[in-house]
Amino acid sequence: MLIKNQKLDNCTLITRHDPTAVTTSLGIWIRNGCRHEADHQTGFAHFMEHLVFKRTLKMSGKALSTRFEMMGGHINAETGREMTAFHGTVPAAYGAELLEHFLQMLTQSAFDENDFNNERGVVLQELAMLPDDPEEALEDFATEHVLASHAISRQILGTTDTLNNSSANEMHQYIKQVISSAPICIAATGNIDTVAIQKLAEHYLPKPDTDTSTKKPAPEFVSTHKELVLDCEQTHMIWIMPAIPYADSRHATIEMANHMLAGGYDSRLYQLLREQLGLVYTIESRVDNYSDTGLWFIQTNTEKNNATQVKDVVMKCLHTFIQQGPTDTELENTREHLKSSLIIEQDDSEIETERMARDMLYLGRVTDPAERLRAYDSTTTDDIRCLLENSWKAVAFFHTT
């Protein structure tokens, strides 16, 4: 299936048409997140995501919800540190209509003061729930410290002060500014009416009125050890290392290293801590990539009297891995797992749609699956060991107490 890339005056349009599909997956990805907020706007990107569902010039929030339900698909929105997305998968007959609703929400948002106050209460409740989730609370706490003093490290939900001091008019102006200045990508896969999608994009989205190419300073990683006081039964721990940006050519290397550490059931840390020692229920690792930085997380929790032992096991495991590198069997098994996962994902239209959008916004092109498969094949033991060694040198550690 051929991927078509169109650079319109107001956005980039990426489509992968499959006339045999019965569904359409599509979405709008906006290069805007907490990183792009001014100090007094902390939380605005996430608040925007909520507010645009409340009302448009043509439909009430209830009418929008009813229509989305009738489509019978999966419709969602999310806000990150550098990206906000509105996306969904619906029967092909509803594809163009779904996009039009998203576009109207973003360009014809009509929430009033009552809508604003009600939704602000919802977001404040969401913010108040954070301490009840120790894993998320610790990760937010850790991220703020390792990328300290940089906007990308902010709490995505915002603060009670910035939310309480905001107004409906201020949020309307913020949304207008984002839509008229932030890079936007519309991506769609499946059975697509490409002509209709292009016409909708050209009709609704304004042409950018500011220069969006201004390069913002990159965050600096701070290696530190801190504790977070939380009322929880277990000790939660997180190790964070600096990782590569999205556009770095070593994606296959860090994916393979991450999987070997704690990315799967056969990983070193999972086998040690869960299967051999029985000290944890689970341990996970993941890599987040941004435009000019990245974060590599290893996270677990255990009984408080086991915390020191778990920490020691993780530290020893990492040092051994760095010194010796992966075994030949480990390298081959990981390579085949990631290659198989990539092949399977090509049949998942939602994953592919998001991948196309992120590639375009971060790389300016859509990567070819064959290119990624070749990268796994060419990654060596030394590549993995060296990358991990450089990251581990700056590791930061956080835990609850």
N, C-alpha and C positions, 0 to 999 in steps of 0.2 A: 504494500500500500504506500503510495507516494505521499510524502509530506510536502505541503505547499506553504510557502512563507511569503506573506505580503506585508510590505511596509507602507501603511497608510499614513495620512497626514497627522492623525491623532492617536494612533496605536499601532501595534504589530499584531497581525492576524496569522495564526498557525493552525492549519487543518490537516487531518489525516482521514481521508474519506474511504469508507468501506460500505459499498452499496448493499452488501449482504447482511449487514448488522441490523438488528431491530431496535437498537438504542442509540442515543447520542450522549456523550459525556462532554461537557463544556464548562468553561468558567472564565472569569475575569481576574487576572493577577495584577496587582498594583504594587509598584516598588515604593511602598510606604509602610513604615512600622514605627516602633517606639524610637528607633534611631533618628528618625527625621523630625521628631517633635521638639519644639522649643521648651524651655524649662517649665513655663506655665501651662504647657499643653500635655504634660505627662499623662498618658492614658487615653488621649484623644483618638488615636488610631483605632484602638479597641472599642471605644465608645461609639465611634462612627459606624463600625461594623454592626453594632446593636441597633442604632437609631434608624438606619436606612430601611430596616424591616418594618418600621412603625406605620409609615404612610407615604404615599406618593401623590402627585397631583391628580392621578386618575383612580387610585385604589386605596382603600383603607388597609390598615394592617391585618384586620380580620379577613378582608377579601383576598389579600395576598396569601395568607396562610391557607385559606380554603382552596385557592387555585393550586398552590404548591402540593397540597394533600391530594387533590384530584389527579395530578400528574403521576402520582404513585411511585415516584423515584426517590433518590437520595439527594437531598439539597442541603447545603451547609455553607458556612462561612467561617473564616479563621483569621486571626491577626498574629503576626510574629514580630521579630525584631527588625526585619527589613521588608516584610511582605504582608499584604492583606489580600485575601482571596475570597471570591464568591463562586461556588462551583456546584455541579450536580450531574446526575445521570438520570435520564428520563427516556420514555419511549420516543423513537425518532420523530414521530409526528409532533411532539411538543418541544423539540430542540430550539427552534427559532423563538418560540414564545417564551421559553425560560430565559434566553439571553435578553429578550426585550424587557422582561420584568427586572432583571439585574441592572440593566442600563437605566431604566426609569428610576429605580431605587437610588442609583448613584448620582444621576443628573437632575432628577425631579423630586428629590426628597422633600416631603412637606410635613414633617412632624411638628406639632405645636408644643406650647409650653407644658401642657398636661402630659403629652407623650414623653417629653424630655424628662420631666420630673419623675415619672413612673419608672422609666428605664434607668435613670441615674440610681434610683433606689435598688434596682435589680443588680447593677454593676457593683454598688457598694456592698450588697449582700455577697456577691461573688468574691469581692476583695476580703470581706470578713471571714470567709470560709477557709482562706489559705492556711492559717495556723492549724486547722483540723486535718490537713494533709501534710504530714511531716516530710515526705519525699519531695513534694513540690515546693514546700516552704524552704527546705534546705537548698534545693537547686537554685531557687531565686536568690537566696541569701548569698550563695557561693558565687553565682554569676555576677552579682553586683560588686563583689569584692575583687574577683580576678580581672574584671574589666572596669575597675573603679574610675570614676570621674568622666566616663564616656557615656553618651546617651544610649548606646546600644545595650548597656547593662541594666537599664531601668526596668522597674516592674511594669510589665506589659499592661496590666490592669489599671495602672495609674496609682494615685494616692488619694486619700480622702480629701485633702486640701485642694488639689487641682480639680477634682471632680465637683466638690461642693462650690468652688468658686467659678465654675463654668456656667454658661447660659445657652439657651436654645439658639439665639442669634449667633453667638460665637461659634457654635458647632456647625451651623449652616455655612458660615463663612469658611470654616476649616475644611469642610467637605468640598466646597466649591474650589478652594485653593488646591487641594490634593488632586482632584480630577482634572484640573487645568494645567498641572505642572508635573505630576509624577509620571514616570514611564509606565505604560499600561500594555499588557499582552492579553489578547483573547485567544484561547486555545480550544480546539474542538476535535474530537475523534468519534468514529462510528459512522452511522448513516447521516450525513450532513447536507443541508441545503446551503452550500458555500456562498451562493449569490445573496441569499436572504441574510446570512450572517454578516457579510460585508456591508450590505446596505444599512443594516441596523447600527453597526459600529460607526459608519460614516455619518449617519443621521443624528445619533445621540451624543457622541463624545465630542467635546470641544477640541479645537487645535491648541496645542500647548502655547501658553502665553509667556512662559519664562524659560530661561536656559536651564535644562535639567541635567546638564553634563558636569556641573561643578563637583569637583572631587572633595569629599570630606575627609578630615584626618582619620587615620586608622587608629583603632584602640590599641593600647599597650597592655600586655598580659602581666599581671602581678602575681608572683608566686608567694603564697601566704598560707598559714594554718590558723583557722579560727573555729570557735564553737558557737552553736546557736542554742539558746535555752528554749526548750519546748517541753510541754507536759505530755510525754509519750512513753509507752511501756518499753520500747526497744531503743537501742542506739542506731541511728541512721548515719551512714557515712557516704561521702562522695569525694572522689579524686577527680580533679580537672587538670587537663594538660592543654597547652596551645595546639591547635590543629591547623590544617591548610585551608585557604580560601576556596570558594566554589570553583574558580577558574584555574586552580593549580592542576598541573598535569599528573600529580601523584595520587589521583582518586583511587585507582585500583589498589595501590600500595596500602593506603590507610584503611580502606574497606577490608582488606585481607587481614591486616594486623588487628583491627578492631574485632573481627569475627573470631580470630584465634584467642583473643584475650577473654572476652565474655559476651560474644555476640551470638552464641548458640549453645545447645546442650552439650556439644562435644568440645567446648572451649576450655582452656586451661583453668581459668578461675572457677567456672561452674563445676567442673569435674573435681577440683580440689576442695572447694568450700562446701558444696552441696553433696556430691556423691561420695567422696572419700571421708570427709570430716564431719559432715552433717551439721555444720555451724550456721548455715543460712538456708532460707527457703529458696531464694533466688539471688542472683547477682547479674547485672546487666551493664553493657557498655554501648555507647553510641557516639557518633560524630555529627556535629552541627556545622555546616559550612555557610559562610557569609561572603560578602563582596571582597573584603580585605582581611579577614581573620577567620578563625574557626575554633571550636571548643570540642574537646574529647572528654567524655564523661565515663567514669566507672562508678556504679552506685549499688549499695546493698544495705541491709539492716539485719541486726542480730540481737540476741539477748545481751543485756548490759554487761554481764560478767564474761561474755565471750568477745567483747569488742576489741580488746587488746590483741587477742590471738588472731582474730580476723584481719586486723590491720597488718599484723606481722606477716601473715600468709600472703596477703596481696603484695606487700612490699618485696618479699622474697621471690615470689613468682615473677614479678616484673624484672627484678634484677637478673634472675636466671635467664629469662627470655631474651633480655638485651644482650647478655654475654654470649649465649649460645645460638640465638635465633631459632626459627622453627625447624622442625625435622622435615625431611623430604616428604614423608607421608602426610604430615600436617599441612605442608604447603600444597600438595596435590589435592587433598580432600577439601581444603578451603577454596582452592581455585575452582574445583568442580561444583561445589555448593553455590558459590556466587554466580558462576556462569549459568547454572540451572535456574537459579532464582531470577536472573535477568531475562532468560528466555520465557519463563512463566509469566513474568510481569508484562511482557509484550501483549498478552491476551487480556490484561486488566486495563480497561479503557481509562479509568480514573487515574491510575498511577501514571500511565503514559501521557495523559493530558497535562497533568501537573509537571511531569518531567520536561515536556516540550516547552511549557511556559517558563519554568525556572531556567532552563538552558538559554532560552532567548533573552531573558532579562539579565542574566549574569554573563553569558558568553557571546551573545549576539548571533548565535546559530544553534541548531538542534543537533545534538550528537547522534551518531549512528550506532545502533546496537552492536554491529560488527566491530566498530572501533573500540567499544568498551570491552568486548570479549577478547580482542587482541591484547588489550592492556592487562587483563588478568593473566594471560598466557606469558607475557613478557616480564612480569614482576618476579624478582628474585628474592632469595633468602636475605641477602645483604641489603636490598632495598627496604625490606620490612624492618630488619633489625636497626638500621641506621635512622629511619624515620622515627621509630619508637624511642630510640635512645635520645634523640634531640628533643622530643616532646617531654619525655620523662624528666629530663634535667630541670624543667621549670614547673614540675607538678605542684599543685596546691591541694590541700586537704582540709575538709570540713566535716564536722560531726555534731550531732545533737547531744545535749546533756540535760 
